[in-house]
Amino acid sequence: MGRIAVAVIVSSWIIPISILVNRFVPDPYMDEIFHVPQAQQYCKGNFTSWDPMITTPPGLYCISLAYVAYLFPGMFCMQAVSSFSGTCSSAILRSTNAILGVICSVLVYEIITQLRPALDERKATIYAVVLALYPLHWFFTFLYYTDVASLAAVLAMYLGCLKRNYILSALLGSLAVFIRQTNIIWVLFVASSGVIDYSPVRKNNPQLHVSDLSIRKDKQLASNGGNTGVSKLRKRRPGKAVDNISHSTQRSSTSAKCSSGFIEEIQDTFLTAWLLKWELLVSFSPFFLVLVAFVAFVCWNGSIVLGAKEAHAVSPHFAQLLYFSLVSTLFVAPFQFTLPYAPVVVQSFRKSRLRSCFQWFIALMVGFLSVHFFSVAHPYLLADNRHYTFYIWRKVINAHWSTKYLLVPFYVYSWFSIVSILAKAQKKVWVLAYFLACAAVLIPTPLIEFRYYTIPFFFLILNSHTDDYKSWLLMGILYIAVNIFTMFMFLSRPFSWNHESGIQRFIW
């Protein structure tokens, strides 16, 4: 099996469903009415034309232009089209995301094998296929939206960083920002995760890296006006010093995994970063250039969005972070309700009952305040009954004045669950960086759109390192059931509006 098997399996459903969608919905729908004509303008060579309702950069259109340029000679020879612009039909443009959907699945496979080299090929293949079925990603594979291209660029950037090719990773990060500007947060997150895991020598010689750090640390302390303890350390034999430091490092690493203090881990991370500051500066400077270019763009544009600035004004929407946690937890529900998981949660609560109660109290207070003061009802959410969020908002969150408060414990549990899942595989500093990245992406977003949760969800599940085979299979069955329902509603349950002509369809 492997990457080829993943590509073949994913293609086996993408191709027929794409044909089905194009047959039932041949014309642009929803946001496609902006994206498809804009891409067609690019196909005509009209690069100065821009629809003021489009909020994202033209990255997707440029990718489609390259894709169409690749297809055109063959289609022209087969007399399928008579001109280059004629190649840019809705179906061809949608197939851009179909190709990118397959690429996403292969990238997921590569990331899984990179993060978990001990995992056998069969499991890695199954995990990648299951994630390709993730409903919020799967559905938009068949439409011309920016979500799939955005995810592909971010995953490629992450894979490049994991392989320590930081220049390529930063270039892919700039592409991700060129597709969707909020991806600048994920560029910074990937760079931060690279800094946290950075060890330029460990991959070739682990002991050399440890001793190098220790010698630098001794020099650093000595230059700050060393003391007797430092001088005694420097009088020891080098071999013994390296052994002691190596043993100490191993012991501290073990204690950190067992639950060493969060503050100590932050200190260790910053100390390592300081000792390697010049290496880090050189290695991660491409990411800094991407950030500088983005800041320059925002200053020039006057806003982070390109068009429809009034409808997408930044507002403090802290409740969005809570919605993400619950939605993501529901989509990994098989992991939550496995037999080994519940005893672990109970045991961790009993082990430090006082601290757990305090954490829950603070989290609940923050949740209640977020829901009460920072819950935004965007006009699009209240008016557009084509989205499932319209019904979730009316029938669940706002079913009664107390409902939104009754959901807070579920939000809090979801975030504790996410943190506990990630903490088993990643450092606490990495988990903190992930939370901050999610907050930076989601809190300024006033509109509740579940598809905005796709990238943070993929980072969550890729770094969860959950090995329960049955849970993955159950999750795949859950995704298939949701996908069948949403696609059935989209294709087979059209409806009409009295105030507007045309067929309307249910969508995420």
MARVEXPA-228034 format. One record per atom (N, C-alpha, C): residue in three letters; x negated, y, z negated. Coordinates in steps of 0.02 Angstrom, whole numbers, plus 50000, padded with zeros to 5 digits. Last residue first. Example, Ala and Ser with C-alpha at 12.3 -4.5 7.8 and 13.67 -1.06 7.14 Angstrom:
<atoms>
ser493584988849646;ser493164994749643;ser493555000249606;ala493404971649610;ala493854977549610;ala493404983549610;
</atoms>
This chain:
<atoms>
trp511455114949815;trp511155116149749;trp511115123549734;ile513075116349893;ile512355115949896;ile512075117049826;phe514495114149996;phe514195114049929;phe513445112749935;arg514935125550129;arg514745118950104;arg514425119550035;gln516075133250244;gln515645133550185;gln515525126550159;ile516315139250407;ile516365133550361;ile515865134450305;gly517125154950451;gly516585150150451;gly516695144650399;ser517545171250385;ser517625165650432;ser517035160950426;glu518145177050230;glu517585176450276;glu517685170350320;his519185176950141;his518925183550158;his518345183150209;asn519465163650119;asn519975167850150;asn519695174350175;trp518315150750161;trp518485156650120;trp519015160650158;ser518375132750165;ser518385139350196;ser518545144650145;phe517325117850158;phe517915121850140;phe517855128750171;pro516745100750171;pro516725107850188;pro517365111450166;arg516265087450129;arg516755091450092;arg516695098850108;ser515235081050196;ser515915078550203;ser516455082450166;leu513975086950172;leu514185085150240;leu514935083950247;phe513925089650033;phe513695094550082;phe513975093250152;met514365078049972;met514745084249963;met514555089450015;phe513335069450016;phe514025068150034;phe514455074450027;met512245075349953;met512275075350026;met512975073850051;thr512595073349818;thr512515080149843;thr512535080449919;phe512685058949811;phe513255063249794;phe513185070149826;ile511405054949849;ile511985052649888;ile512585057249875;asn510665061049746;asn510565063049816;asn511145060949860;val511095054049633;val511215061349637;val511155063649710;ala510645041149667;ala511355042349655;ala511515049749662;ile509265043249676;ile509625041049735;ile510375042449727;tyr508975046649543;tyr508865051449597;tyr509255049649659;leu509285034449477;leu509635040649460;leu509575045749516;ile508325026249537;ile509045024849548;ile509465031049532;gly507165032249485;gly507275031949557;gly508005030649574;met507365029749351;met507345036649373;met507455036949449;leu507255015949350;leu507885019049331;leu507925026249355;leu505895015149385;leu506405012349429;leu507095015249415;trp505325021349273;trp505225024249340;trp505745021549389;ser505725012449173;ser505955019349171;ser505875022749239;lys505025000949207;lys505755000949212;lys506035008049212;tyr503705004949180;tyr503905003149249;tyr504665003549257;asp502975016749091;asp503525012049084;asp503835010749153;asp501985026049089;asp501865019849125;asp502435014849122;thr501675043149107;thr502135038149080;thr502095031849122;his500965054849130;his500605048449122;his501045043249088;ser501245068249149;ser501575064849094;ser501235058149078;asn500845075449258;asn500395075249200;asn500705071849139;leu501885074449346;leu501225072049367;leu500735071349309;ile502905080749276;ile502945073449286;ile502275070649308;leu502475094449272;leu502655090649212;leu502605083149224;phe502295097849405;phe501725098149359;phe501855094149296;phe503645096249444;phe503125091849472;phe502495092049429;phe504245106649372;phe504435099649359;phe503895094949384;pro503695118249429;pro503525116449359;pro503715109249342;ile504305116249561;ile503575116149550;ile503395114749477;thr505735116849534;thr505405111149567;thr504655110749552;tyr506505126949489;tyr506195122649438;tyr505765117149468;tyr507155133249588;tyr506565136649561;tyr506185132349511;arg508275125749608;arg507695124249651;arg507075128049629;phe509225131049524;phe508865125149501;phe508255123549545;glu509425147349488;glu509365142849546;glu508935137049525;ile510055161049422;ile509965153949404;ile509995149749467;leu509215176449436;leu509695171749466;leu509545164649445;pro508145183449379;pro508825184449353;pro509325179249377;thr506575179849325;thr507035178149379;thr507765178649354;pro505635181449224;pro505825187449263;pro506355186149316;ile505575167649176;ile505895172949137;ile506065179149178;leu504845159649270;leu505575159049263;leu505895164949227;val503465162549272;val503825161549335;val504585162349325;ala503095163749138;ala502945169249184;ala503325168649250;ala503495151249088;ala503815157349064;ala503705163149113;cys502615142749156;cys503345142049165;cys503705148349145;ala501415147649101;ala501535148149173;ala502285147549189;leu501585144348967;leu501525151448985;leu501655152449060;phe501585130348977;phe502175133848951;phe502165141248972;tyr500285128249026;tyr500865126149065;tyr501495129849042;ala499515132848919;ala499465136248984;ala500065134549029;leu499895123248823;leu500055130348813;leu500025134148878;val499345111948883;val500065112248873;val500285119448862;trp497985115448875;trp498295114448941;trp499055115048935;val497825115348738;val497725121648773;val498045121248843;lys497995101948708;lys498505106748685;lys498445113348722;lys497645091248849;lys497445095148790;lys498005100048772;gln498705077448900;gln498325083448911;gln498135086848845;ala499445066348861;ala498975065648917;ala498515071648926;lys500265069648757;lys499975062948757;lys499425062148809;ala500775082048787;ala500235081748738;ala499915074848734;leu501845079348872;leu501225081948901;leu500635081248853;ile502795074648779;ile502605070448837;ile501925072748864;ser502905085548693;ser502655079148667;ser502425074548723;val503445095248779;val502785096348748;val502495089748724;ile504685089248810;ile504205090748863;ile503505091548835;ser505255088948681;ser505145082748718;ser504625083748773;phe505365102348653;phe504945098148610;phe504775091548645;trp506275105648755;trp505605108448757;trp505125104448712;ser507395098148714;ser507095096948779;ser506385099648783;tyr507705103748590;tyr507485096748593;tyr507125095348659;val508125116248639;val507535115748596;val507255108648596;tyr509255112848712;tyr508705116248744;tyr508055115248704;phe510025107248609;phe509825102948665;phe509245106148704;pro510245118548528;pro509855112848502;pro509625108048557;val511035126548624;val510345128448603;val509955122548574;leu512335123648646;leu511845120348689;leu511125121648667;leu513045131748562;leu513025124548546;leu512515120748588;tyr512965143648630;tyr512585142848568;tyr512525135548548;lys513795141548737;lys513095143148752;lys512665142648690;thr515025139348671;thr514685133848706;thr513955135448717;ser515745149548616;ser515265146148572;ser514835141048610;trp516635153948711;trp516125158648688;trp515575155248647;his516745141148836;his516995144248775;his516445148848750;ala516125139348957;ala516785136348947;ala517135139248886;asn514885143648998;asn515375148648977;asn516075145748969;ile514245131349026;ile513915136448984;ile514405141548957;val515355124249097;val514945121649042;val514685127248998;lys516065131049194;lys516385125349161;lys515985122549102;arg515255141849238;arg515945142949218;arg516225137249175;trp513985135949262;trp514045142049222;trp514755142949195;ile514325125349344;ile513995123949279;ile514065130049234;tyr514825132249454;tyr515285128149414;tyr514985126349346;phe513665138649499;phe514285142549489;phe514755138749443;thr512785128449522;thr512675132549463;thr513285136949448;tyr513145123549645;tyr513345119749586;tyr513255123849522;his513745135549763;his513195132849723;his513475129049663;arg514845141149816;arg514535135849855;arg513975132349815;asn515385152049755;asn515605145449731;asn515345139749775;asp514745166449706;asp514625161549758;asp514805154549734;ala514905175249598;ala515325176049657;ala515285170349706;leu514025173249494;leu514735173749477;leu515185173549539;leu512785173249558;leu512995167349520;leu513755167349509;tyr512715186149608;tyr512735180549655;tyr512985174249620;pro512615193749487;pro513225194149529;pro513285188449580;his511975184449347;his511855188049410;his512495188249452;ala511925185349189;ala512425182749237;ala512365186849301;val510675181149074;val510875185549129;val511375182049174;ser510275182148912;ser510615177548958;ser510925181849013;phe509705188348799;phe509345188048863;phe509625182548908;phe510455187848682;phe510245194448707;phe509955194148778;his510845174248664;his511295179748647;his511105186248682;val509785166248704;val510435165248735;val510895171248723;ser508765171248622;ser508695171348695;ser509365170748729;leu509265168548494;leu509145175448514;leu509095176048591;phe509275154448499;phe509905158148489;phe509825165448511;gly507885151848517;gly508385149748566;gly509035153548560;val507325157048401;val507135159948464;val507645158148518;met507955148248311;met508075155448306;met507895158948372;leu507425136048353;leu508145137148357;leu508305144648354;ala506065138048324;ala506275136848393;ala507025138148401;ile506105139248184;ile505865144848225;ile506115144148297;phe506615126348151;phe506965132448130;phe506765138348173;trp505645117848204;trp506325117548230;trp506705123948213;gln504555121448123;gln504525122348196;gln505215122448227;phe505045117547997;phe504885124548009;phe504865125948084;cys505165103748017;cys505765107748001;cys505645115148015;ser503815100648039;ser504305099548091;ser504945103548080;arg503245103647913;arg503035107447972;arg503545106648029;leu503935094147836;leu503995101247821;leu503805105447882;arg503575081647892;arg504265083747890;arg504335091347881;ser502575073547964;ser502475080447942;ser503165083747940;lys503095060747982;lys502405061447961;lys502255068447935;arg504365061948031;arg504285059847961;arg503585061147936;phe504105065448164;phe504485070048122;phe504375068348048;ser503425054448211;ser503075060848211;ser503425065948167;gln504455044948199;gln503845044348159;gln503465050848156;val505375049548294;val505565049248223;val504945048948178;val504615048148411;val504875054748392;val505045054848317;val504365034348409;val503805039048408;val504025045948386;pro505655028748418;pro505265027948356;pro504675032748351;ala505985033348555;ala506345035748496;ala505955034648431;tyr505115026148643;tyr505075033348636;tyr505395035848572;pro505285012448657;pro504695014748621;pro504715022148605;leu506555012148729;leu506505009648660;leu505875012148625;thr506995027048820;thr506675020448816;thr506585018548743;phe507505039448839;phe507915034648802;phe507635027448805;gln506645047248913;gln506855049648847;gln507185044148806;phe506475041549036;phe505895041848992;phe506115043448920;pro507745043349092;pro507515036549077;pro506905036349032;ala507745057849109;ala508135054549056;ala507915047449042;val507205067149187;val506755061849164;val507085058049107;phe508255075549210;phe507975072149268;phe507435067049250;leu508435080749083;leu508955076449111;leu508695072449171;thr507295088649076;thr507365082949030;thr507895078149056;ser507595098349172;ser507015093849182;ser507065087749138;val508705104549111;val508765101449177;val508195096449189;leu508115109348992;leu508665104448990;leu508735100749056;ser507125118149040;ser506945112548996;ser507485107248995;phe507865127549115;phe507375123249147;phe507205117149105;tyr508595133949016;tyr508945129949066;tyr508465125149100;leu507555140548950;leu507925135348915;leu508305130848964;leu507165149749044;leu506665144949021;leu507005139148984;gln508315157449052;gln508115153549110;gln507605148049090;ala508355165048939;ala508775159048940;ala508595154548999;phe507615176148969;phe507305170948928;phe507705164448929;his507475186849073;his507975181549072;his507685175549035;pro507225202949102;pro507035197849052;pro507575192649042;ser507075205549279;ser507435206749216;ser507245201349166;val506715212749435;val506465208849378;val506855210649315;ala507915212149565;ala507525216049518;ala507325211649459;his508595207649676;his508095203249645;his507625207249599;ala509405217349727;ala509725211049705;ala509245206449669;glu508485227149762;glu508985228649710;glu509285222149683;lys507725221649864;lys507405222849799;lys507915224049744;ala507795215949994;ala508345215249946;ala508105216249875;gly506065211050025;gly506705214050041;gly507215212849987;leu504895207149945;leu504845211150006;leu505505214750021;val504415208049771;val504825205449826;val504775210049886;ile503625215749688;ile503385209049703;ile503785205949761;ser503325232749741;ser503735227649709;ser503445220849727;gly502525240949814;gly502935244049762;gly503365239249725;asn501605237449910;asn502315236149924;asn502775239649874;trp500385240849851;trp500555243649916;trp501315243149929;cys500435233449732;cys500345240749729;cys500555244049795;val500535220649787;val501085223149745;val501035230849740;phe499275219849854;phe499905219449891;phe500485222349851;ala498395220449746;ala498375225749797;ala499025225749838;val498725208449684;val498845214749649;val498855220549698;phe498265199549784;phe498975199749766;phe499145206349731;ala496895202049784;ala497275203349845;ala498015203749830;val496605197649654;val496485204649672;val496885206449735;leu496915183949666;leu497285188249619;leu497205195549637;val495945180049759;val496655179249776;val497085183749731;leu494805182449683;leu494915186349744;leu495645185949766;phe494955172649585;phe494985179749565;phe495105184149626;phe494735161349660;phe495405162449631;phe495485169749610;pro493365162949690;pro493865163149744;pro494575164249718;ser492735161649561;ser492805168249591;ser493305168349650;phe492455149549505;phe493165151549507;phe493265158649534;ser491055147949514;ser491505142749539;ser492215145249550;val490535159649454;val490375158049524;val490895153149553;leu491075158849326;leu491175164849366;leu491055163449440;leu490605146449282;leu491315147449292;leu491455153449336;glu489225149349274;glu489465144049319;glu490205144849334;trp489285159249177;trp489045160949244;trp489245155649295;lys489855152849063;lys490185158549093;lys489945160049164;leu489665142248979;leu489635140949051;leu489895146849092;leu489875147548855;leu489225144648869;leu489125143348944;trp491215151048868;trp490715156248859;trp490025153648876;ala491845138648881;ala491905143448936;ala491375148848930;thr491535133448754;thr491275130248814;thr491295134948874;leu492275142748678;leu491555142148669;leu491235138848730;phe493575140448722;phe493265146948735;phe492515146748726;thr493735127348675;thr493805128848746;thr493475135448763;asp493545128748538;asp493085124548576;asp493115126148650;gln494645136948509;gln493965139348497;gln493465135348537;ile495695128348540;ile495625134648578;ile494915137248570;glu495465118648444;glu495405116848514;glu495335123048558;glu495695125748327;glu495025123148340;glu494935121348413;ile497065128148340;ile496595133848341;ile495895131448357;phe497595115448326;phe497675118948390;phe497175124748396;gly496675102748244;gly497045108948245;gly497035112248313;ser496915085948302;ser496505091248272;ser496875097648282;ser497515073248330;ser497875079348315;ser497465084048275;cys496795064448408;cys497225061848355;cys497665067248326;lys496025072148490;lys496565068248520;lys497055065948467;ala495135077148397;ala495575081848432;ala496165078148462;ser494465065848358;ser494895069148309;ser495375073948342;thr493775063448477;thr494255058548452;thr494735061848404;ser492955074748484;ser493435073448538;ser493975068648515;ser492185072948371;ser492645078648373;ser493165077748427;arg491485061548411;arg491915061248352;arg492415066948353;gln490785066248522;gln491265060748530;gln491745060448472;thr490005076048462;thr490495077948513;thr491015072548522;ser489235068148376;ser489685073248348;ser490215075248398;his488535060648469;his488975057248422;his489485062048392;ser487855071048534;ser488305066748572;ser488795063248527;ile487105075648428;ile487595080148459;ile488105076148498;asn486315064548402;asn486755067248350;asn487305071548380;asp485655063248526;asp486075057848500;asp486565060348449;val484985075348533;val485475073848584;val485945068348559;ala484145073848423;ala484635079348425;ala485185077948474;lys483365063348460;lys483815062448403;lys484355067848403;gly482685069348567;gly483095063348578;gly483595062348523;pro481985080248506;pro482515081248556;pro482975075248565;arg481775080748330;arg481565078048394;arg482145078548444;arg482015096548247;arg482135089448256;arg481875087248324;lys481905110048245;lys481305106248229;lys481395098748239;arg483155114848267;arg482685115548323;arg482045111748309;leu483755113048144;leu483995109248201;leu483485109248258;lys483055122448071;lys482965115348055;lys483195111048113;ser483545134048129;ser482835132448138;ser482695125148121;val484865133348085;val484715132948156;val483995131048167;gly484705134547946;gly485015128547974;gly484855127748047;thr484195147247934;thr483775141547917;thr484045135147947;asn484755156648077;asn484665155548006;asn484255149247996;gly484575169248210;gly484655162548182;gly484525162048109;gly485145180148287;gly484825180948223;gly484875174548183;asn485655176948407;asn486075181148365;asn485775182048295;ser484785167848460;ser484745174748485;ser485165179548444;ala485235156348395;ala484575159148378;ala484515166348400;leu486455154148457;leu486445155648386;leu485785158748366;gln485995151648589;gln486465157148576;gln486445159148503;lys485225140448571;lys484905146648593;lys485345152648579;asp486225131448535;asp485695133048488;asp485345139548506;lys486965131448653;lys487275133848592;lys486755135748541;arg486065125748741;arg486275132648752;arg486585135648689;ile486015113148684;ile485405117248685;ile485585124448696;ser487335109048706;ser487095109748638;ser486465114048635;leu487435108748846;leu487865113248807;leu487585114348738;asp486485098848871;asp486395105548899;asp486815110648861;ser487045087848811;ser486425090648783;ser486305097648808;val488165086148894;val488255087248823;val487635090548793;his487555083949021;his488015089649011;his488085091248937;leu486845072448999;leu486485078449015;leu486925084549004;gln487845063148979;gln487415064848923;gln487035071348936;pro488455062149109;pro488825064649051;pro488365066948995;asn488105065149263;asn487705063149205;asn488025065849142;asn489125067649356;asn488525063949377;asn488125061249318;lys490135073849287;lys490335068849337;lys489735064749362;arg489505083149207;arg489745077049177;arg489905071749228;val489175094949264;val488665089849266;val488935083149244;pro490255103849255;pro489915103249319;pro489415097449322;ser491735103649196;ser491095100849173;ser490675099249234;tyr493325109749154;tyr492705110749192;tyr492115107449158;asp494585109949105;asp494285103349118;asp493595103849150;ile494845123649097;ile494915119449037;ile494545112749046;val494685127549230;val494225130049179;val494235125649117;gly495785121049286;gly495115119349309;gly494585121649259;ser496815127549222;ser496725120449209;ser496045118049232;ser496615140249280;ser496535139349208;ser496435131949190;ala496925137449414;ala496255139749397;ala496115138749322;val498265134049396;val497805128949421;val497085130949406;phe498745146549350;phe498785140549308;phe498295135249330;leu498505154849459;leu498165156249395;leu498185150149350;val499375148549549;val498665149249565;val498265150349502;trp500565150349484;trp500305143549488;trp499575143449511;ile500705164049503;ile500675161349435;ile500375154349435;ile500835165049638;ile500225167749608;ile500145165249537;asn502075161049674;asn501575155749668;asn500905158449643;thr502855171749701;thr502815169749631;thr502315164049620;gln502845172649842;gln502375176749803;gln502335174849730;arg502715160149957;arg503145162749904;arg502705166249853;ile501755160250060;ile502405157150071;ile502915159750020;phe500675166250008;phe500915168950071;phe501585165950090;val500415158049901;val500665164749887;val500955167949950;ala499915147049974;ala500515146249932;ala500825153049915;leu498775152750030;leu499325150650074;leu499965149950034;ser498045154449913;ser498245160449950;ser498795158850000;gly497865140849884;gly498255145149839;gly498485151549872;leu497025137249985;leu497695134349985;leu498155138249938;leu495935144549938;leu496215145950004;leu496925143250010;ala495695138049816;ala495905145149816;ala496205147149883;ser495315125349864;ser495895126049820;ser496155133249820;leu494145128349933;leu494725125949970;leu495365126749929;ile493405132249819;ile493495136849875;ile494105134849916;tyr493385121049737;tyr493735127049714;tyr493845132149771;asn493435105949725;asn493315110049785;asn493685116649775;arg493745097149625;arg493235102149613;arg493005105749676;lys494845089449632;lys494255086849666;lys493665091649662;leu495735097949570;leu495565091649536;leu494945088449566;cys495835107649670;cys495525109349606;cys495315103049568;gly496495100349770;gly495835103149783;gly495465104949719;leu497705098049703;leu497275092449721;leu496565094849735;tyr498195111149696;tyr498055107449634;tyr497585101549648;met498385113949832;met497925118049792;met497725114349729;ala499355104449862;ala498705104049895;ala498185108149857;leu500405109349782;leu500125102749768;leu499435101949800;val500615121749846;val500405121549775;val500095114849757;ala501015117649974;ala500415121849966;ala500155121649894;ala502175110349943;ala501615107149977;ala500975111049967;leu503005120249886;leu502775114649845;leu502165111249877;ser503205128350000;ser502905131149939;ser502615125549895;ala503865119650085;ala503205122350104;ala502835125050044;val505035118050008;val504605112250023;val503905114550043;asp505585131349999;asp505405127449940;asp504915121749955;thr506075139350100;thr505355139850085;thr505125134950031;tyr507175130750215;tyr507045134950157;tyr506285134950143;tyr508015123350317;tyr507445127850329;tyr507395133050273;leu508335106450259;leu508535113250277;leu507915117650285;phe507865094650210;phe508255094350272;phe508515101150295;thr507275096850091;thr506845094150144;thr507205094450211;phe508185100049998;phe507955105550040;phe507435103350091;phe508375087449934;phe508925090549971;phe508665095850020;trp507145084649868;trp507395080349922;trp507905084049965;his507045093749763;his506565093949818;his506835090349879;leu508075090449682;leu508005097549699;leu507475098549753;pro507915076049667;pro508485079149703;pro508375086349725;tyr506555066349707;tyr506785071349659;tyr507305075849692;leu505985057549795;leu506715057449790;leu506985062649741;ala504665058649774;ala504905061249837;ala505665061549839;leu504565051449657;leu504545058749652;leu504765062049718;val504615038449711;val505145040749665;val505155048349661;val503405038349782;val504045037649818;val504625040149775;ala502485039349678;ala502505044549729;ala503165044349767;tyr502735027349609;tyr502835033749575;tyr502905039449626;ile502375017949707;ile503065018249683;ile503205024949650;thr500995020649717;thr501435021249775;thr502155022049754;ala500545017749588;ala500465024549614;ala500915025749674;lys500815004049586;lys501195008549542;lys501145015749567;arg499894999649684;arg500614998349692;arg501025003149649;glu498625003049637;glu498895006249697;glu499645005449704;asp498475005749459;asp498425001649519;asp498825004849576;leu497515017749373;leu498185015349392;leu498135011449457;ala496295023349351;ala496375016449330;ala497055013549351;pro496395036749388;pro496035032149432;pro496125024849414;arg497385048249374;arg497395041749341;arg497055036549385;leu497175059449451;leu497275060249378;leu497205053749341;gln497065053349576;gln496525057549551;gln496575058349475;thr498275046849592;thr497665042749590;thr497065046749565;ile499105058349590;ile499185053049540;ile498545048749535;ile498645065049703;ile498565068149637;ile498625062949582;glu499015056149805;glu498305057849795;glu498185060849726;tyr500425056449790;tyr500055050249782;tyr499315051649767;val500655069949821;val500825067349754;val500455060849740;leu500265069849955;leu499885073849906;leu500025071549835;val501275061850006;val500585059550010;val500145063349960;ser502375070249983;ser502355063649952;ser501645060749952;cys502035081350062;cys502105082049990;cys502045075249955;ile502135075850190;ile501475078050165;ile501495078750089;val503515074150196;val503075068250198;val502385069950171;gly503865087750193;gly504105083150141;gly503695076750138;leu503325092450311;leu503015094650247;leu503255090350189;ile504215086650400;ile503515084750402;ile503175086550336;ala505365093550358;ala505355086250356;ala504635083650357;asn505035106750382;asn505085104550313;asn505105096950307;thr505085105850522;thr504475108150488;thr504475105750416;ser506375102950552;ser505905097250552;ser505225099350524;arg506935115550557;arg507065111350498;arg506575105550494;leu506485119050685;leu506235122750626;leu506355118750562;ile507225110050762;ile506495109650762;ile506205113250702;ala508535114350731;ala508335107450717;ala507575106850714;ser508565127550778;ser508665126150706;ser508415119250688;ser507205129850897;ser507905128850878;ser507955127450804;cys506035134150971;cys506185136050901;cys506925135550886;thr505915132051104;thr505725126551060;thr505935127850988;gly506145143851167;gly506685138951166;gly506545133051122;ser504935150051165;ser505425152251116;ser506015147451112;phe504335143551275;phe504075142551207;phe504585144551155;ser505485135751391;ser505075141351366;ser504855139951295;ser506185124451418;ser505915128151476;ser505465133951454;val506205107751353;val506285115051345;val505955118351405;ala506075095251405;ala506565096151351;ala506705103551338;gln505175091051498;gln505715095451521;gln506275095951469;met504055085151458;met504645080751460;met505265084551483;cys503245096151455;cys503105090951505;cys503705086251513;phe503795102451344;phe503835105751409;phe503725100651465;met503485093851240;met504185094951255;met504275098251324;gly502065094751244;gly502405088451256;gly503125089351275;pro501875108751216;pro501635105651278;pro501985099151295;phe502565110751085;phe502795113551149;phe502525110151211;leu502025106050966;leu502535102050999;leu502675104351071;tyr501115116050930;tyr500875109150938;tyr501375104950978;ala501955126850917;ala501425127150967;ala501135120250981;val502685122650807;val503015123050871;val502505123250928;tyr501665123850709;tyr501995117350722;tyr502335117250790;ala501415137450711;ala500875132850728;ala501155125950746;leu502695141750669;leu502425143950734;leu501865139350757;ser502785136450542;ser503235134050594;ser502985135850664;ile501805144250480;ile501725136950483;ile502155134150538;cys502445156650494;cys501795155550526;cys501645148150532;tyr503555154750415;tyr503655156050486;tyr502995154950524;leu503005153250287;leu503375147650318;leu503435148650393;gly502455166350266;gly502035160350270;gly502375154550305;pro502955179450252;pro503095175450314;pro502685169050320;pro503645181550083;pro503185182850138;pro503295178050196;thr505405184250034;thr504755180750030;thr504305182550089;thr506615190450056;thr506225192549997;thr505515189649995;ile507595197150182;ile507125191850164;ile506665194350109;met508305208150221;met508605203950170;met508145198250147;pro507675214350327;pro507595217350260;pro507915213250204;asp506765205450443;asp507435205950413;asp507365208650342;trp505665212350560;trp505735209450492;trp506445210750466;ser504505213250693;ser505205212950672;ser505245209550603;thr503225211650731;thr503385217850694;thr504095217850669;phe503075200650809;phe502835200150740;phe502975206450698;asn503685192950928;asn503895199250899;asn503715199250824;gly503525180950990;gly502945185350986;gly503095192150956;lys504525172050982;lys504545176551040;lys503955181351041;cys504245166550860;cys504155162350920;cys504155166550984;tyr504655176950779;tyr503945175450782;tyr503795171150844;gln506035175550797;gln505705181750818;gln504945180650825;gln506205163250736;gln506305163650809;gln506015170150837;ala506035166750603;ala505545162350634;ala505605162650710;gln507205174550591;gln506555177650581;gln506005173350613;pro508245165150612;pro508135170650660;pro507455173950653;val507945156750493;val507915154250562;val507835159850613;his508125165150377;his507475162150393;his507425159950466;phe509475169350375;phe508935174250374;phe508285171250400;ile510195157950378;ile510415163150424;ile509915169050425;glu509715150250276;glu509445149050343;glu509645154550392;asp510435152650164;asp509845156750174;asp509525155650242;met511835145950245;met511595149350184;met510985153650200;tyr511305138450398;tyr511775138850343;tyr511445142050283;pro511255137450577;pro510945139550513;pro511475140550459;asp512115123150651;asp511955130250646;asp511635131950579;pro512405109750633;pro511915111650685;pro511695118950679;val512835099150533;val512725106250521;val512215108750571;phe512945086250587;phe513515089150552;phe513455096650542;arg511685084850650;arg512295083250687;arg512905086550654;asn510775088050553;asn510795092250613;asn511425090850655;val511025077450464;val511145084450443;val511215088950504;leu510605066350542;leu511295066850517;leu511475074050499;ile509255068950560;ile509695068450619;ile510425069450598;ser508865068250427;ser508775074550464;ser509225074650525;ile509115054950401;ile509535059850367;ile509465066750400;pro508145048450483;pro508865047550496;pro509295052850463;ile506905054450425;ile507085054850496;ile507835053850507;ile506885051450286;ile506895058450309;ile507135058850382;trp506785037750270;trp507435040950255;trp507455048250280;ser505535034850322;ser506095030450339;ser506775033250319;ser504635043450265;ser504865044950333;ser505485040850351;val504385036350147;val504735042850144;val505015044750212;ile503705025150200;ile504325024350161;ile504735030850160;val502595031150263;val503065027150302;val503735026550265;ala501935037450156;ala502165041450213;ala502695037650253;val501655026250074;val502065031750049;val502355035750107;ala500795019150158;ala501435016150138;ala501905021550113;ile499735028150163;ile500095026550225;ile500775023550209;arg499295028250030;arg499575034450059;arg499965033050123;gly499785011849974;gly499375017749973;gly499715023550008;met499574994150000;met500005000050000;met499555006250000;
</atoms>
